[in-house]
Amino acid sequence: MFNRTFGYILAAALAAGLGLLAASHFFGRDAGTGAPAFQAVTLLPQTRELPPFNLRQSDGTPLVPGELAGHWTLAFLGFTFCPDVCPMTLAQLAQAQKQWEALPEATRPRVLFVSVDPERDSPAKAGEYAHAFHPDTLAATADVPALEKFATSLGFVFMKVPGKNIGQNPDDYSVDHSANIALLDPQGRLAGLIRPPFDPQAIAADLLRLHAAAEPAP
C-alpha cells in the first residue's frame, strides 16, 4: 500500500533539505543586524501555494485548503503507534500552544496532526490521540495517495516499514516519516519549516510574533 522506494525517499528528502538550507541562508537572519530573525522558524524565500488536498478530520468533516485560512498553522506528520518522535513532538507543541491560548480563537495559531497510517488510524482515533496532548490540536488522515500528495506538497515523505512478524501479524509494521514541522501562513501557503530538536518556548515566541505581525493595525 505504501509503495515508495528508498531511492525516492532519499531524493525527496535531499531536495527538501537543500530547499531549507537555501531558506536558512536568505531568511534565517535579520538583514540589518545579522541576528537570528526567528528562534525556531526558518522562513522560505517565498511562500508556496499548496495544491488541492482533501483530508478527513477527526469529526468526519473534510479538511480542505480553505479550512486553514485565517490562522498560522503548524503541520506535523505522524501516527498513533509511533513509539517516541510523535508523542514527544505533540507534547512539545502542546507546551507552545499553552502560550497562545489567550489569543482570539478565530486567529490563534493551530497545530495540525496528520496520521500517515490510515490502516490503523481512523480520523476519530487520530483525533483522540492528538486531543490527549492539547484539545485545540486538529487531526486528520486520508487514503495513502491523498496523504502522499499532501506530504509531498510540504516537502515531507513517509514510508511503511514492515516488522519482523509481518507475515503472522499484519499490524506488525512502523511508518518512517519526516520529523520537521511545516509552517502554513494564514492564507494556507507553505511559509517555513521548524526542524528538531524542538524548543516549545522558541516555537511559541516565533508564532506569537508572526501572529502579531499579521494582525491589522488598530
ZIRA-V131797 format. One record per pair of residues at least 4 apart in sequence whose ideal C-beta (glycine too) atoms are under 8 Angstrom apart, sorted by the first residue. I is the first residue (numbers start at 1). GAP is how many residues later the second one is. Records with the same first field share a line. If there is no record, write none. Layout:
I: GAP / GAP
This chain:
1: 118 / 143 / 159
2: 142 / 156 / 157 / 158 / 173
4: 4 / 5 / 144 / 153 / 154 / 155
5: 4
6: 4 / 153
7: 4
8: 4 / 149
9: 4 / 148 / 150 / 167
10: 4
11: 4
12: 4 / 140 / 143 / 145
13: 4 / 144 / 165
14: 4
15: 4 / 140
16: 4 / 139 / 140 / 141 / 162 / 164
17: 4
18: 4
19: 4 / 25 / 136
20: 4 / 22 / 135 / 160 / 173 / 175
21: 4
22: 4 / 23
23: 4 / 5 / 19 / 20 / 21 / 22 / 169 / 170
24: 4 / 18
26: 19
27: 10 / 15 / 16 / 17 / 18
28: 8 / 9 / 10 / 14 / 15
29: 5 / 6 / 7 / 8
30: 4 / 5 / 6 / 7
37: 6
38: 4 / 5 / 168 / 171
39: 160 / 163 / 164 / 166 / 167
40: 154 / 158 / 159 / 162 / 163 / 165 / 166
41: 142 / 151 / 152 / 153 / 162 / 165 / 166 / 169
42: 150 / 151 / 152 / 153
43: 140 / 148 / 149
44: 4 / 146 / 147 / 148 / 149
47: 138 / 140 / 142 / 143 / 144
48: 141 / 142
49: 140 / 141
50: 15 / 100 / 103 / 104 / 134 / 138 / 139 / 140
51: 98 / 102
52: 12 / 13
53: 10 / 11 / 12 / 93 / 96 / 97 / 100
54: 8 / 9 / 10 / 88 / 92
55: 7 / 8 / 9 / 59 / 85 / 86 / 87 / 91 / 92 / 95
56: 4 / 5 / 6 / 7 / 67 / 84 / 85 / 86
57: 4 / 5 / 6 / 10 / 66 / 70 / 81 / 82 / 83
58: 65 / 66 / 68 / 69 / 70 / 72 / 73 / 80 / 81 / 82
59: 64 / 68
60: 63 / 64
62: 5
63: 4 / 5 / 49 / 75 / 77
65: 4 / 123
66: 122
68: 5 / 42 / 44 / 116 / 120
69: 117 / 118 / 119
70: 36 / 37 / 116
71: 36 / 37 / 38 / 39 / 115
72: 37 / 38 / 111 / 112 / 113 / 114 / 135 / 138 / 139 / 142
73: 36 / 37 / 38 / 39 / 110 / 111 / 115
74: 19 / 35 / 36 / 37 / 38 / 107 / 108 / 109 / 110 / 120 / 129 / 133
75: 37 / 39 / 79 / 106 / 107 / 108 / 109
76: 13 / 14 / 17 / 35 / 36 / 37 / 38 / 105 / 106
77: 37 / 39 / 74 / 79 / 81 / 100 / 101
78: 4 / 7 / 8 / 11 / 12 / 35 / 36 / 37 / 38 / 99
79: 7 / 36 / 37 / 38 / 41 / 42 / 96 / 98
80: 6 / 35 / 37 / 40 / 41 / 45 / 46 / 49
81: 36 / 39 / 93 / 94
82: 4 / 5 / 92 / 93
83: 4
84: 4
85: 4 / 94
86: 4
87: 4 / 46
88: 4
89: 4 / 90 / 92 / 107 / 109
90: 4 / 21 / 23 / 40 / 43 / 44 / 47
91: 4 / 42
92: 4 / 106 / 107 / 108 / 111
93: 4 / 18 / 40 / 41 / 44 / 88 / 105 / 107 / 110
94: 4 / 17 / 39 / 40 / 43
95: 4 / 105 / 106 / 109
96: 4 / 104 / 105 / 107 / 108 / 111
97: 4 / 12 / 14 / 37 / 39 / 40 / 107
98: 36 / 106
99: 101 / 102 / 105 / 106 / 109
100: 8 / 9 / 104 / 107 / 108 / 111
101: 7 / 35
103: 4 / 5 / 6 / 108
104: 4
107: 79 / 104 / 107 / 108
108: 28 / 103
109: 98 / 101 / 102
110: 26 / 27 / 28
111: 19 / 23 / 25 / 26 / 27
112: 25 / 26 / 27 / 28
113: 13 / 16 / 17 / 24 / 25 / 26 / 27
114: 12 / 25 / 26 / 27 / 33 / 36 / 37
115: 6 / 10 / 11 / 14 / 24 / 25 / 26
116: 25 / 31 / 35 / 42 / 59 / 61
117: 4 / 24 / 58
118: 4 / 23 / 24 / 25 / 26 / 29
119: 52
120: 5 / 51
121: 4 / 5 / 8 / 20
122: 4 / 19
123: 4 / 16 / 17 / 18
124: 4
125: 4
126: 4 / 13 / 14 / 15
127: 4 / 12
128: 4
129: 10
130: 4 / 7 / 8 / 9
131: 4 / 6 / 8
133: 4
141: 6
142: 4 / 5 / 8
143: 4
144: 4
145: 4
146: 4
147: 4 / 11
148: 4 / 10
149: 4
150: 4
151: 5 / 6 / 7 / 26 / 27
152: 4 / 5
153: 37
154: 24 / 28 / 36
155: 23 / 25 / 27 / 35 / 38
156: 21 / 22 / 24 / 26
157: 20 / 21
158: 17 / 18 / 19 / 20
159: 16 / 17 / 18
160: 13 / 14 / 15
161: 12 / 13 / 14 / 15
162: 4 / 10 / 11
163: 6 / 9 / 10 / 11
164: 8
165: 4 / 7
166: 4 / 6 / 7
168: 4
179: 16 / 17
180: 13 / 14 / 15 / 16
181: 12 / 13 / 17
182: 8 / 10 / 11
183: 7 / 8 / 9 / 10 / 11
184: 4 / 5 / 6 / 7
185: 4 / 6 / 29
186: 28
194: 4 / 9
198: 5
199: 4
200: 4
201: 4
202: 4
203: 4
204: 4
205: 4
206: 4
207: 4
208: 4
209: 4
210: 4
211: 4
